[in-house]
Amino acid sequence: MFSHLLVPVDGTGLSWRGVLASLELARKLQARVTGFVVVPPVPVSAMNVNPASFQQEVQAHQARTEAHAREILADFAAEAAKAGVPFDGQTERTDSIDGAIAEAVEKFGCDLIVMVTQGRGSFGEMLFGSHTKNVMARCTTPLLVLR
C-alpha cells in the first residue's frame, strides 16, 4: 500500500502528535519515514540592520534555525528507532513551506504525506492560511490529515 511517508514537522506539540501517529502507521505498514523540516530564511526585519552587522545576523539566524531543525529531526529519529521504523531526516531553507513539502514528495520518492492541522476554521484560515490545504492543492500524492 504505502511504503514511504513524508512527515513535515516544526517542533511544536501539535506536530509531535503527527510524529507519533506516522511512526505507528509506518510500523504497521512496514514503511519508512522521511521527517521534513522547512527552515525559514532570514526575516525581513534583519534586512534593516547596519550593513556591517548584516552578515553576522544572517550567520546567527542560519545557525539558530539549523540547530533547531537538527534537534527536531534527532528527536524524530530517536522515536523512529524505538518504533523500529527506518527514518531519514531532511531540511530545506525556504519561505515557501507548501512548495517545499510538495517538492520533497517528488525529491524523496514518498507515496503518502502525513500532516497535522490546527483546525482553525474558516475565519482562522482566512487570517493565517492553511499549509495543509495548500499542499493538497499542489500535490496529487495522498495526504493523511491528523487533527
C-alpha positions in Angstrom: 0.0 0.0 0.0 2.2 2.9 1.2 5.9 2.4 1.6 7.4 5.8 2.2 5.8 8.5 4.3 6.8 12.2 4.3 6.1 13.8 7.6 6.6 17.6 7.8 7.3 18.8 11.3 8.0 22.1 13.0 8.8 21.0 16.6 5.5 22.1 18.2 3.4 19.8 20.4 0.9 19.5 17.6 3.5 18.3 15.1 4.8 15.8 17.6 1.4 14.1 17.5 2.0 13.7 13.8 5.4 12.2 14.5 3.9 9.5 16.8 1.0 8.7 14.6 3.1 8.5 11.5 5.6 6.1 13.2 2.8 3.9 14.3 1.3 3.8 10.8 4.7 3.2 9.2 5.4 0.4 11.7 2.1 -1.3 10.7 2.7 -0.8 7.0 6.4 -1.7 7.3 7.1 1.6 5.6 9.9 4.1 6.0 9.6 7.7 7.1 11.2 10.9 6.0 10.9 13.7 8.5 11.0 17.1 6.9 11.7 20.5 8.4 11.4 23.7 6.5 13.9 26.2 7.8 13.0 29.9 7.4 15.3 32.3 5.6 16.5 35.5 7.3 13.4 37.5 8.3 12.8 40.8 6.5 13.4 42.7 9.8 17.0 41.7 9.6 17.3 43.5 6.3 17.2 46.8 8.2 20.2 46.2 10.3 23.5 48.1 9.9 25.2 46.7 6.7 28.3 45.9 8.8 26.4 43.6 11.1 24.1 42.1 8.4 26.4 39.2 7.6 26.6 38.4 11.3 22.9 38.5 11.7 22.5 36.1 8.7 25.0 33.7 10.1 23.4 33.8 13.6 20.0 33.2 12.1 21.2 30.3 10.0 23.0 28.7 12.9 19.9 29.0 15.2 17.4 27.6 12.7 19.7 24.8 11.6 20.3 23.8 15.2 16.6 23.8 15.8 15.9 21.6 12.7 18.7 19.2 13.8 17.2 18.9 17.3 13.7 18.2 15.9 15.0 15.6 13.5 17.2 14.0 16.2 14.1 13.6 18.4 12.1 12.2 15.5 15.0 9.8 14.7 15.1 8.6 18.3 11.4 7.8 18.3 11.7 6.1 14.9 14.5 3.9 16.3 12.3 3.0 19.3 9.5 2.0 16.9 11.8 0.1 14.6 10.9 2.3 11.6 13.6 3.3 9.0 14.0 7.0 9.2 15.7 9.8 7.2 15.6 13.5 8.2 15.8 16.3 5.7 15.6 20.1 5.8 15.0 22.8 3.2 15.6 26.5 3.7 12.8 28.5 2.1 9.9 30.8 2.8 7.6 28.6 0.8 6.6 25.9 3.2 3.9 24.4 1.0 6.0 24.4 -2.1 8.9 22.8 -0.2 6.6 20.0 1.0 5.2 19.4 -2.4 8.7 19.3 -3.9 10.0 17.0 -1.2 7.4 14.3 -2.0 8.9 14.0 -5.5 12.5 14.5 -4.5 12.5 11.8 -1.8 10.0 9.4 -3.6 7.3 9.5 -0.9 3.9 8.0 -1.6 2.0 9.4 1.4 2.2 12.8 3.2 1.2 12.8 6.9 0.3 16.3 8.2 -1.3 17.7 11.3 -3.7 20.6 11.1 -4.7 23.0 13.7 -8.3 23.1 12.5 -8.7 26.9 12.9 -11.9 27.0 11.0 -12.7 29.2 8.0 -12.0 32.6 9.8 -8.7 31.4 11.1 -7.7 30.1 7.7 -8.6 33.4 6.2 -6.3 35.2 8.6 -3.5 32.7 8.8 -3.9 30.4 5.8 -3.7 26.6 5.8 -0.5 24.8 4.8 -2.4 21.6 4.7 -4.9 22.9 2.1 -2.1 24.5 0.1 -0.2 21.2 0.0 -3.3 19.3 -1.0 -3.8 21.8 -3.9 -0.2 21.4 -5.1 0.1 17.6 -4.9 -1.5 14.5 -6.3 0.1 12.4 -3.6 -2.3 11.1 -0.9 -2.4 13.2 2.2 -3.4 11.9 5.6 -4.5 14.8 7.8 -4.5 14.5 11.5 -6.3 16.8 13.9 
